[in-house]
Amino acid sequence: MGDKYWHKGTWAAVRILLLLITYHLSLITSPARSIPTINEEKAHEVARQQVLWNDRVCPLATLAQDFLESIYGKSSYKGLSPVQVVYGWLLRPDAWKDEPMIHVPDKDLRERLDIEGEYATFSQLFDDTLGYRLNTLGADLPPHLQQLMKESPAAVELDEKVGMIILLTQGKLIQPRPDNMAPLSNWRVETEILYNRLPITLIVLSIAFIIAIIYIISHRLHRRSQKRL
């Protein structure tokens, strides 16, 4: 009787975990409004291209994921995948520069830059007369205070985000895999892409679930061996 209920409970937990994974993936692939970029089929293809990123070879999907999470703070933008976002910037920066996707969490910095809400567009950070607005940040303050403001963590972080976008649009962010570095196997590419698509909380939950199942199985096997003795 105990084994019967244990098996039922185990499969119920497995079904719940699979439903959670399906739910999160459905959120990632939700329909997007019309923003110029490549379609999902093309994005699926180019996501597997191998590039050099952070001193290692990885699929383009990993670079795109890091880019979007660094800029926007989330793993998708209005239903678009990270690869679609990256290619959107590459192909149509004129359209994407007006998308509110640069996360500016610091309230004081937003007020200084006249940014409403937590997200800024690329265009908002440039002025036709003054140029790059972070260069003139705190212009009304004494020189030493102005310098301190420019070097504040919030300003430096925002400057890094702008820099990543500029490198991307200039074609300098994405570097193909060098010939002297071995390519990844297909299974490693697919595994990394799947890992990128799953939220970290779900990954931790999955690992904890697997550990719990292993513990329960080993515990029951141990009890059975004790009974035989």
Order of alpha helices (4+ residues) and beta strands (2+ residues): alpha-alpha-beta-beta-alpha-alpha-alpha-beta-alpha-beta-beta-beta-alpha-alpha-beta-alpha-alpha
